[in-house]
Amino acid sequence: MGAESTLDRSELRDMVADTLDVESSALTDDALLIEELGADSVIALELAVTLEQRYEIRIPEEELIGLRTFPDICALLSRKLSG
């Protein structure tokens, strides 16, 4: 993995907010992706593809299901990028 694979939380927040079609400011660490921000299964798959392409990783459906908040996404990406 190259320099493009480093995790920038600000860039990630913007990318996730754009995929969810919400303002970055609405994507707080406490906001629930499904319940509060309206993410559904189609949006979740779109987000997974976006993250996989940007960070050159693979996100299996089992891991995608567990993502409920922005910090969950950050933690998953940190694990993927470090190992």
Secondary structure, 3 states (H helix, E strand, C coil): CCHHHCCCHHHHHHHHHHHHCCCHHHCCCCCCCCCCCCCCHHHHHHHHHHHHHHHCCCCCHHHHHCCCCHHHHHHHHHHHHHC
